[in-house]
Amino acid sequence: MSGHITLGEVHTLQHTVSVAPSARRLTGSLRDIGYSFESAVADLVDNSITAGATQIDIQIIFSGRESFIRIIDDGSGMDGTGIDEAMRFGSDRNYSSGDLGRYGLGLKTASISQCRRLEIVSMTRESETHEARTLDLDFIQDTDSWVVLDTRDEDETLEARRLLRKGYGTVVTWRRLDRILPHRNKESGWARKRIENLVPKLDRHLSMVFHRFLSGERAEVLTITVNGEHLEPWDPFAREETGTRCIGKDSFEVEHRHDSGIIMLSRYLLPPKSDFSTPEAFENASGPQKWAKQQGIYIYRADRLVQWGGWAGIRTSDEHTKLARASLDFDTDLDAAFNINVAKMKVTIPHQIRKMLARPITELCIEADHTYRKKTGEAPAVQSGVTPNLYSGSRGRSESAEILGTALRSAAVRTGNIDALRSMIRLLREESPELAEQLGL
């Protein structure tokens, strides 16, 4: 008999112990994963878009302690098995390229961040019957079990079932809004005001985050209403203004572990106030956080805005550069490189990409600074130390070399010579590894 034991035999010899997490404790912890009300609703809109919805209606209804939020879409819907899987924390599904989902957590974590009862009623296009499930945190608190309730025949789903008969695919309802309503006096005027104030904030947020879907920039045009009012897209780059200038478009190839993809950078210089078509248009272009904080990089994942404002550590924001904005696009195949968080509100731009962006972003900000000072009559900024010398100078040979390497990569992508550059990089790494390192190659 052989003295060797196979890996399979090792597993059969081992004893296992179940360490499944406490449903009561873990769901409580997941409520604080970092969603705001607006980002939680946006996460559910992502699900509707992935389901092929073209119409999404959001209802924010005050009714004292019975207040509720409802998201209704005309997507493909789900059968019972589909809803059960959607209700699973860490749902077992494969995301296709371009899908707005990521971790299989969004529907649940976004919902329970705002409420204690999540109801889903859905019907597929092929079926004449509806399915309904409810995730109830109070029930989980009592039973400490990972279970959802089958609520097909419950009275609370009657309204959702009526909406489905109009042709909608899925109705999601949030009840017991303990994170939205005040802890006490849920019937008060203050409670009503808190609910009503959610509407304009959500309008602004969704109009910005999904502006490419709402504007028809994509093949599928999306319509979103909030309490019956249609949302208009808010374009961060005010491209309808004749004074807006596109400074340049660049593409970069990114490699991360076993994945690779292309990121696109588009740079825009918005016009100063005097060159806007109307004062109202200038005020609208200022954005939710106003001009100074809205400058910077707008990061899009599969056309959905996930992060906006600021320069991602490449430079600091400045009053003189507030007219500068840039879009950075990547697809879902680069999710790992950008380390997108569960709430899809924050990404981390890798050091490799920040180096690629340094030169075009600096050029954009210099142009914005010049435009601002020209209009206000301020003296030009001293440019020494702002625009790096690519070959020598006080900023140091190492940084200059890295910028030169970044410029070579960018030129290779834009001219279609990336394969030739890769061959050159391999040769350079073999024959002059120190030079390749200095160039960031």
Residue, then its C-alpha position, 0 to 999 in steps of 0.5 A: m500500500s502506498g504511503h502517499i495520501t491524496l488531497g481528496e483522502v485528506h478531506t475525507l479524514q478531516h472533521t468539519v465544524s459549521v461556523a455559519p454566521s449569526a443571521r441576527r448579528l451579521t444583518g445588524s452589522l451589514r446595515d452600516i456598510g456605508y449607504s446614504f439614502e440616495s446611494a441605496v436607491a441608486d443601487l436598486v436602480d442598477n438592478s432594474i437596469t440590469a434586468g432590462a428596464t426602460q421605465i423606473d418609477i420611484q414612490i416616496i410616500f409619507s404615512g406616519r409609521e406606515s410610510f414606505i419607499r417603492i421602486i417599480d420597473d418594467g424589467s424582465g422580472m423574476d420567478g420564485t427561484g430568481i427572487d430566492e436567489a436575489m434575497r440571498f446575501g452573496s447571491d450565486r450568480n455570474y455577472s456579465s460584462g457591463d452588468l452594474g451588479r458586482y458582489g451579490l449584496g447590493l439589493k439586500t444591504a442597500s435596502i436594510s441600510q434604510c428599512r427593516r422590511l424589504e418586500i419584492v413582488s415580481m412576475t416574468r414576461e412568460s408567466e401569468t402569476h406573481e411571486a413575492r418574498t419578504l426579508d424581515l429583520d424583526f423576524i430574523q432578530d427573533t429566529d436568528s435564521w437566514v430565511v425569507l418569508d413567502t408573502r404571495d398571499e399577504d395583504e401588504t403585497l396587494e398594491a404591488r400585485r396590482l401594479l404588476r398587472k399593469g405590465y411592470g416586472t418587479v416591485v420593491t418596497w421598503r417598510r418600517l423606515d427606521r433609518i429615515l423616520p425619526h425614532r419618536n413622533k413618526e406621525s409629526g410634521w417633522a417626520r413628514k418634512r424629513i420624508e418630503n426632503l428626500v425627494p429633491k436630494l434623490d432627484r439631483h443624485l439620480s439625475m447625475v449618476f444615471h445621466r448617460f442613461l437618461s439622455g439617450e447617450r446609450a442605445e437604451v433610453l431610460t426613464i425615471t420618475v420620482n413621485g410622478e415627476h420625470l428626471e432630466p439628466w444633469d451633464p457634469f460637462a455642460r456639453e450643450e453650452t457652446g462655450t464648453r471645450c473638449i481639451g482632449k480624449d485619451s485612452f490607456e491600456v491597463e493590466h491588473r493581475h490576469d485582467s486587462g482593459i482600456i480606460m478612457l479619459s475625456r477632458y473638458l473646460l467649462p466656460p466662465k459665468s459670463d460665457f454661459s448661455t444664461p445665469e440659470a444655466f451657469e447655476n445648474a452647471s455648478g452641480p449638487q456640491k457647487w463649483a469648487k467641489q464639483q471640479g475634478i475627475y468623474i469616474y464611470r463604470a459601464d456608463r454609470l457614475v460612481q465617483w465625482g469631484g476631486w483629483a484623486g490625489i493627482r493634484t489639489s483642488d483650487e478656485h482657479t481650476k474650478l472650470a476643469r472636469a474630466s470623465l474617466d471610463f472603465d468597464t466591469d472587466l477592470d473592477a478588481a483594478f479599481n477596487i470598487n466598494v459594495a455601495k458603488m460610491k467609491v473607487t481607488i485609482p491605482h498608482q499605475i493609472r494615476k501616473m498615466l493621468a498626471r500629464p493630461i490632468t495637469e495640462l487641463c488644470i493649467e488651461a483652466d487656471h489661464t481661462y479663469r485668470k484671463k476673465t478675472g484679470e488676475a496675474p498669470a500663475v507662475q508655472s515653474g514646478v507646475t508643468p514638469n520638464l520631461y527630461s531634467g529639472s528640479r522635479g527629479r530625473s525619476e519622476s520625469a522618466e515615469i512621465l515619459g514612459t506614460a507618454l509612450r504608452s499613451a502614444a502607442v495606444r492612440t496610434g494603434n502600436i501597442d503590440a510594438l510597444r510591448s515588444m520593445i518593453r520586453l526587450l528593454r526589460e531584458e537588456s536595460p532593466e534599470l532604465a525600464e524601471q525608471l520609465g515605469l515600464 
